[in-house]
Amino acid sequence: MVLIISIILIFVVFVASLSHKLNVPLIIIALATGLIFGSDVTGLIYFDDASFGKNLANILLVFILFAGGFGTSAKTFRSVVVPTSLLATVGILVTAGATGILFSLLSGWPLPKAILVAVIISSTDAAAVFSILRTRSIRAKVSSISEIESAANDPMAIISTGFVINLVMGEKTSTLTSILHLVWQLGAGVGFGLLIGFAAVFLFRKVRNIDNSYYYILLIGFMFLSFGLADLCKASGMLSVFFTGLVMGNNKLPFRNGLSTFVGTLSFIANLGLFVFLGLLAFPRQFASIWLPGVIIFGVMTFVGRPLAVLLCTPGSGLSLKEKLFLSWSGLRGAVPIVLATYPAAAGLDGDHAIFNVVFFAVALSMVVQGTTIGKLVDLFKLGSRIKPKPEQTMELVTISNTSYELVEIRLDEDQFEGSCAISKMGLPADTTITMVSRDKQVIPPSGSTIVLPGDSLFVLLSEERLGEIRSVIEGCYKRKPGTIEENA
């Protein structure tokens, strides 16, 4: 088994390097790898334990959702609370209802069974959305709605799936009980996440004089504490861990740069592992009998159900038509719908695995069709940010005592700015110092006469509350290129 796992890892990296120019998302490569090494292709790994797959998915989603919250700006989050909340609740019901009815009419499936499939596949998936959207610089408001919704809409999908299964089985389910359960899952999930997040920030600031590796262990401990405590109390563990990451990511922590890199690495590995295992769960030979229903439900959901939900849940949000269309297209399906697809079989409603296979096929289509075209849609609608990834040189200010100063990297994007300016001419405040200039992977010791050019990265020692002011002062020394904007809202 160890040998096979090593071959899988090497295979993923090899395929990723070959497909780099095609911009194939990691999750598609991982899913295809799982299918290739699974039972129906090479037969190297036989894996059909849905219960184990569900538990493994929950563990891996902890890392993915925490990283999503950790990298989300609190300011941006507050600006999208209303549309996000509506999409995560009402949007799920609209998507499932419209998709289920049309799917039944077009495919001939009985309406209850069609509604069940639609409910299962109604939620957008955090793992898929984060792994694809965060490979592109997209306007903060648009990407945040899509990302936060994907973390928040799982409780509604889970409860709705259980509710429909009970109806199909003829069991009486109280609508009021289901509503109260949903409210508790959402509210308590957020509450536990915030509580544990602030507790983590407090403890991180109090723990001193230890090796920085212990901070990584502490971070993982709080991730699982957030998920586990909420899950124990029947609240949404997924929502809880996202908000724990949101709180910690928006507060000053020791070794913050190192922690941020660590969180990103964990999320990357978790995404890879999650979709490889989901690929192993599927049996492609069975797709021959279900491919048409899979195509139908994917088409109905993508071109009718999801756009209708976005239109109904985003009035007054300030989003343009292009942004709403992008939100509709970026509603990728992934791990959670596949996990939910195991519920009917557990309840004795999917003996031939038709529901699971239809859901898996539709999810795979979503990732391949939508996942590979999101970048093109960003370019077509001009929703991309001009911000580029950080250069390799990073530095971190760590002191034993608390300080209001930070060492911050400010990059001058050559696609946005033109001209040149000497450091002495920038007019920086006396309590602000440029400590290093990075240019083309070279370090330049700064002096007053040093000329700073677009494309350079400046490492600036400043008071943390003045970051916005200092950035504006530095950028104000340059002429902005025509057609660029100051900030993507």
C-alpha positions as a printed Julia matrix, in Angstrom:
489×3 Matrix{Float64}:
   0.0    0.0     0.0
   2.83   2.41    0.85
   4.41   1.73   -2.53
   1.1    2.4    -4.32
   0.6    5.68   -2.4
   4.11   6.81   -3.4
   3.35   5.98   -7.06
   0.09   7.94   -6.86
   1.84  11.03   -5.44
   4.58  10.93   -8.09
   1.96  10.35  -10.8
  -0.07  13.4    -9.69
   2.98  15.68   -9.77
   4.09  14.28  -13.15
   0.66  14.81  -14.72
   0.37  18.28  -13.15
   3.7   19.3   -14.68
   2.61  18.05  -18.11
  -0.78  19.8   -17.93
   0.48  23.05  -16.42
   0.18  24.99  -19.67
  -3.42  23.77  -20.06
  -4.35  25.21  -16.63
  -5.97  21.97  -15.52
  -7.07  22.38  -11.86
  -5.42  20.15   -9.26
  -8.71  18.6    -8.15
  -9.41  17.3   -11.67
  -5.96  15.7   -11.84
  -6.46  14.2    -8.36
  -9.94  12.89   -9.2
  -8.7   11.34  -12.44
  -5.81   9.75  -10.55
  -8.23   8.14   -8.13
 -10.29   6.77  -11.01
  -7.19   5.39  -12.78
  -5.8    3.64   -9.7
  -9.24   2.48   -8.56
 -11.14  -0.76   -9.03
 -12.42  -0.34  -12.59
  -9.26   0.8   -14.41
  -5.95  -0.57  -13.09
  -7.51  -2.3   -10.09
  -4.54  -1.46   -7.88
  -6.79  -0.19   -5.07
 -10.26  -1.5    -4.3
 -12.05   1.13   -2.23
 -15.8    1.14   -1.7
 -16.1    1.98    1.99
 -18.41   5.01    1.83
 -18.49   5.39    5.62
 -14.68   5.59    5.82
 -14.69   7.96    2.86
 -17.15  10.24    4.64
 -15.01  10.38    7.81
 -11.85  10.96    5.81
 -13.56  13.74    3.82
 -14.56  15.5     7.05
 -10.97  15.41    8.34
  -9.53  16.77    5.11
 -12.26  19.43    4.85
 -11.11  20.78    8.24
  -7.81  21.89    6.69
  -9.44  23.2     3.52
 -12.14  25.24    5.28
  -9.76  26.62    7.91
  -7.44  27.82    5.15
 -10.42  29.42    3.41
 -11.34  31.39    6.52
  -7.71  32.21    7.33
  -7.24  33.84    3.93
 -10.53  35.81    3.93
 -10.52  39.49    4.87
 -12.96  40.34    7.67
 -13.79  43.62    5.91
 -14.7   41.77    2.73
 -16.68  39.2     4.69
 -18.84  41.85    6.37
 -19.66  43.36    2.98
 -21.05  40.07    1.62
 -22.88  38.64    4.65
 -26.4   39.19    3.27
 -26.05  37.66   -0.22
 -23.89  34.87    1.16
 -26.43  33.95    3.85
 -29.28  33.95    1.34
 -27.37  31.8    -1.15
 -26.38  29.34    1.6
 -30.01  28.82    2.69
 -32.69  29.99    0.28
 -30.36  29.44   -2.66
 -30.02  25.74   -1.82
 -33.79  25.26   -1.8
 -34.28  27.2    -5.06
 -31.49  25.27   -6.79
 -32.81  21.91   -5.57
 -36.45  22.66   -6.35
 -35.95  23.97   -9.87
 -33.35  21.32  -10.72
 -35.39  18.43   -9.3
 -38.61  19.29  -11.15
 -36.93  19.83  -14.52
 -34.73  16.77  -14.07
 -37.81  14.61  -13.44
 -39.56  15.98  -16.54
 -36.54  15.52  -18.82
 -35.22  12.21  -17.53
 -38.39  10.41  -16.59
 -37.16   9.72  -13.06
 -39.91   9.72  -10.38
 -40.25  13.2    -8.84
 -39.31  12.16   -5.26
 -36.14  10.44   -6.49
 -35.31  13.37   -8.77
 -35.76  15.85   -5.91
 -33.5   13.7    -3.71
 -30.71  13.76   -6.31
 -31.17  17.53   -6.78
 -30.96  18.19   -3.03
 -27.8   16.09   -2.73
 -26.06  18.03   -5.5
 -27.49  21.46   -4.58
 -24.59  22.69   -2.43
 -21.46  24.21   -3.9
 -18.3   22.64   -2.57
 -15.67  24.43   -0.5
 -12.81  22.16   -1.53
 -13.5   22.63   -5.23
 -14.23  26.37   -5.01
 -11.19  27.23   -2.86
  -8.78  25.12   -4.88
  -9.81  26.72   -8.18
 -10.73  30.31   -7.31
  -7.6   30.87   -5.26
  -5.39  30.08   -8.22
  -6.63  33.3    -9.82
  -6.77  36.89   -8.58
 -10.49  37.67   -8.75
 -12.32  40.7    -7.39
 -12.56  40.27   -3.64
 -16.31  40.72   -3.31
 -17.2   38.21   -6.01
 -14.72  35.53   -4.97
 -15.6   35.95   -1.29
 -19.33  35.4    -1.9
 -18.59  32.2    -3.79
 -16.03  30.93   -1.27
 -17.93  31.78    1.92
 -21.19  30.44    0.5
 -19.48  27.13   -0.28
 -18.41  26.83    3.36
 -21.82  27.85    4.73
 -24.3   25.98    2.55
 -23.46  22.43    3.63
 -25.81  22.42    6.68
 -28.83  23.26    4.5
 -27.89  20.55    1.98
 -27.32  17.96    4.72
 -30.58  18.7     6.53
 -32.55  18.87    3.26
 -31.11  15.52    2.17
 -32.16  13.88    5.44
 -35.6   15.49    5.21
 -36.21  14.22    1.64
 -34.91  10.71    2.48
 -37.4   10.51    5.35
 -40.21  11.63    3.05
 -39.29   9.07    0.39
 -39.21   6.34    3.04
 -42.63   7.42    4.31
 -41.38   8.62    7.68
 -42.96  11.69    9.22
 -40.6   14.58    9.67
 -41.58  17.77   11.42
 -40.88  20.81    9.27
 -40.54  22.96   12.4
 -37.99  20.54   13.85
 -35.99  20.65   10.63
 -36.03  24.47   10.62
 -34.91  24.65   14.26
 -32.19  22.11   13.54
 -30.96  24.22   10.63
 -30.96  27.42   12.69
 -28.99  25.68   15.44
 -26.46  24.23   12.99
 -25.84  27.61   11.37
 -25.96  29.83   14.45
 -24.08  27.53   16.79
 -21.56  26.71   14.06
 -20.69  30.39   13.7
 -20.73  30.89   17.48
 -18.36  28.02   18.24
 -16.06  29.15   15.44
 -15.83  32.72   16.73
 -15.4   31.61   20.36
 -12.61  29.16   19.61
 -11.0   31.58   17.17
 -10.67  34.35   19.77
  -9.52  31.84   22.39
  -6.83  30.67   19.97
  -5.65  34.23   19.29
  -5.43  34.89   23.05
  -3.42  31.73   23.69
  -1.12  32.27   20.72
  -0.22  35.69   22.07
   0.39  34.36   25.57
   2.58  31.39   24.63
   6.18  32.61   24.43
   9.75  31.28   24.48
   9.0   28.04   22.62
  10.2   26.71   19.3
   8.09  27.97   16.43
   7.22  24.37   15.45
   4.95  24.17   18.5
   2.79  26.94   17.04
   2.0   24.68   14.07
   0.94  21.89   16.43
  -1.18  24.35   18.38
  -2.79  25.56   15.17
  -3.82  22.04   14.15
  -5.15  21.47   17.67
  -7.47  24.46   17.42
  -8.63  23.41   13.93
  -9.83  20.04   15.19
 -11.13  21.5    18.47
 -13.34  23.87   16.49
 -14.73  21.15   14.24
 -14.98  18.5    16.93
 -16.7   20.62   19.59
 -19.28  21.97   17.14
 -19.93  18.51   15.71
 -20.34  17.08   19.22
 -23.01  19.69   19.91
 -24.8   18.89   16.6
 -23.75  22.24   15.11
 -21.99  22.67   11.76
 -18.36  21.73   12.28
 -17.53  22.92    8.76
 -18.92  26.38    9.44
 -17.21  26.47   12.84
 -13.74  25.73   11.51
 -14.16  28.32    8.74
 -14.95  31.07   11.27
 -12.11  29.99   13.54
  -9.8   30.48   10.58
 -11.46  33.83    9.79
 -10.8   35.16   13.31
  -7.22  33.9    13.46
  -6.4   35.07    9.95
  -7.55  38.61   10.73
  -5.59  38.99   13.98
  -1.9   39.43   14.63
  -0.24  36.16   15.58
   3.37  35.19   16.32
   5.14  33.71   13.28
   2.18  34.72   11.15
   3.97  34.34    7.8
   5.13  30.86    8.7
   1.66  29.9     9.91
   0.09  31.24    6.72
   2.46  29.17    4.58
   1.78  26.11    6.76
  -1.99  26.52    6.44
  -1.73  26.88    2.67
   0.41  23.74    2.41
  -2.0   21.71    4.55
  -4.92  22.88    2.41
  -3.11  21.93   -0.8
  -2.29  18.42    0.45
  -5.83  17.98    1.8
  -7.35  18.94   -1.55
  -5.12  16.45   -3.3
  -5.89  13.6    -0.9
  -9.61  14.31   -0.78
 -10.23  14.08   -4.51
  -7.93  11.08   -4.99
 -10.0    9.15   -2.43
 -13.27  10.33   -3.95
 -12.01   9.07   -7.3
 -11.28   5.7    -5.73
 -14.89   5.53   -4.51
 -16.3    5.55   -8.06
 -16.74   2.66  -10.49
 -16.48   4.15  -14.01
 -17.78   1.0   -15.74
 -21.18   1.74  -14.24
 -21.28   5.17  -15.89
 -22.44   3.68  -19.19
 -25.95   3.21  -17.79
 -26.25   6.59  -16.05
 -24.32   9.07  -18.19
 -27.44  10.59  -19.77
 -29.21  11.39  -16.43
 -25.85  12.73  -15.21
 -25.56  15.09  -18.17
 -29.2   16.18  -17.79
 -28.99  17.05  -14.12
 -25.65  18.83  -14.62
 -27.13  20.9   -17.44
 -30.35  21.75  -15.6
 -28.53  22.65  -12.39
 -25.82  24.7   -14.11
 -27.95  26.61  -16.6
 -31.25  26.88  -14.72
 -31.17  26.02  -11.01
 -28.0   27.82   -9.99
 -28.54  31.01  -12.06
 -32.11  31.27  -10.75
 -30.86  30.99   -7.17
 -28.21  33.67   -7.74
 -30.7   36.08   -9.32
 -33.23  35.63   -6.49
 -30.67  35.88   -3.67
 -28.58  38.86   -4.8
 -30.96  41.81   -5.3
 -29.53  45.0    -3.85
 -26.08  43.41   -3.52
 -24.47  45.87   -5.92
 -23.3   43.04   -8.18
 -23.3   43.64  -11.92
 -24.91  41.21  -14.35
 -21.48  39.89  -15.32
 -20.62  39.28  -11.65
 -23.9   37.42  -11.11
 -23.24  35.28  -14.16
 -19.79  34.53  -12.81
 -21.26  33.55   -9.42
 -23.61  31.2   -11.23
 -20.8   29.56  -13.17
 -18.4   29.37  -10.21
 -20.83  27.29   -8.13
 -18.75  24.13   -8.48
 -19.88  20.79   -7.06
 -17.39  18.54   -5.33
 -16.66  16.48   -2.24
 -19.73  17.17   -0.1
 -22.32  16.17   -2.76
 -20.39  12.93   -3.33
 -20.37  12.22    0.4
 -24.1   13.04    0.63
 -24.69  10.65   -2.27
 -23.78   7.8     0.1
 -26.73   8.62    2.4
 -29.49   7.06    0.23
 -27.56   3.78    0.03
 -27.17   3.77    3.81
 -30.96   4.23    4.07
 -31.63   1.37    1.63
 -32.82   3.65   -1.2
 -29.96   3.16   -3.65
 -29.32  -0.54   -3.94
 -28.09  -0.29   -7.54
 -25.94   2.79   -6.76
 -27.72   4.74   -9.5
 -28.09   7.86   -7.33
 -24.43   7.77   -6.27
 -23.19   7.27   -9.82
 -25.41  10.02  -11.25
 -24.22  12.46   -8.58
 -20.57  11.49   -9.07
 -20.85  11.84  -12.85
 -22.52  15.26  -12.57
 -19.91  16.44  -10.04
 -17.1   15.28  -12.34
 -18.7   17.21  -15.21
 -18.97  20.29  -13.0
 -15.28  20.19  -12.12
 -14.13  19.49  -15.67
 -16.45  21.87  -17.54
 -16.73  24.71  -15.02
 -13.35  24.22  -13.36
 -11.39  24.52  -16.59
 -13.34  27.51  -17.91
 -13.54  29.76  -14.85
 -10.26  31.44  -15.76
 -11.49  32.2   -19.26
 -14.69  33.67  -17.84
 -12.67  35.9   -15.5
 -10.76  37.25  -18.49
 -13.88  37.58  -20.65
 -15.8   39.54  -18.0
 -12.65  41.42  -16.87
 -13.18  40.43  -13.24
  -9.52  39.71  -12.53
  -7.4   41.62  -10.08
  -4.03  42.91  -11.21
  -2.44  41.74   -7.94
   0.32  39.19   -8.5
   1.62  36.47   -6.15
   4.17  37.44   -3.55
   7.83  37.06   -4.52
  10.07  34.47   -2.9
  11.69  36.84   -0.41
   9.59  37.04    2.74
  10.53  38.29    6.18
   8.78  38.2     9.51
   9.12  40.42   12.58
   9.0   38.31   15.73
   9.63  39.75   19.21
   9.16  38.41   22.7
   7.19  41.48   23.74
   4.07  42.83   22.08
   4.66  45.5    19.46
   2.48  47.52   17.13
   5.13  47.37   14.39
   5.15  44.98   11.47
   7.53  44.25    8.63
   5.24  44.37    5.58
   5.89  43.58    1.95
   4.44  46.13   -0.5
   4.7   45.23   -4.17
   4.5   47.81   -6.93
   2.72  46.02   -9.78
   4.38  46.85  -13.09
   1.05  46.25  -14.84
  -0.55  49.05  -12.83
   2.2   51.62  -12.33
   4.83  53.38  -14.4
   7.64  55.82  -13.66
  10.31  55.83  -10.94
  10.93  57.44   -7.57
  13.84  57.79   -5.16
  13.17  56.67   -1.58
  14.08  60.13   -0.28
  11.35  61.65   -2.49
   8.55  59.4    -1.22
   7.81  61.5     1.85
   7.48  58.61    4.27
   6.74  59.41    7.95
   9.66  59.4    10.39
   8.43  56.2    12.09
   8.39  54.26    8.81
  11.49  52.69    7.26
  12.12  50.78    4.04
  14.46  47.98    5.14
  14.92  46.14    1.85
  14.12  46.37   -1.85
  13.62  43.16   -3.85
  14.03  43.32   -7.63
  14.15  40.32   -9.98
  15.0   37.97   -7.1
  17.85  40.27   -6.04
  18.09  42.13   -2.73
  19.01  45.83   -2.84
  20.1   47.53    0.42
  18.11  50.79    0.43
  19.38  54.32    0.84
  17.81  57.7     0.23
  19.09  57.77   -3.34
  17.85  54.28   -4.22
  15.48  54.43   -7.2
  12.37  52.24   -6.79
  10.75  50.94   -9.98
   7.42  49.28  -10.75
   7.87  45.54  -10.24
   9.93  46.05   -7.07
   8.87  44.72   -3.69
   9.52  46.93   -0.68
   9.84  45.54    2.85
   8.63  48.31    5.11
   8.81  48.55    8.9
   5.7   50.41    9.98
   2.99  50.68   12.58
   0.31  48.15   11.64
  -2.58  50.63   11.73
  -0.83  52.81    9.15
  -0.43  50.16    6.46
  -3.16  51.58    4.21
  -1.8   55.12    4.58
   1.8   54.1     3.8
   0.75  52.03    0.81
  -1.14  55.03   -0.59
   1.88  57.32   -0.03
   4.22  54.96   -1.89
   1.83  54.24   -4.76
   1.08  57.96   -5.06
   4.63  58.52   -6.28
   3.85  56.7    -9.52
   1.56  57.26  -12.45
  -1.19  54.68  -12.78
  -1.44  53.05  -16.2
  -4.6   53.7   -18.23
  -7.38  51.16  -17.72
  -6.26  50.02  -14.28
  -8.22  50.46  -11.06
  -7.04  51.2    -7.58
  -8.81  48.32   -5.88
 -11.11  45.47   -6.8
 -14.09  45.62   -4.5
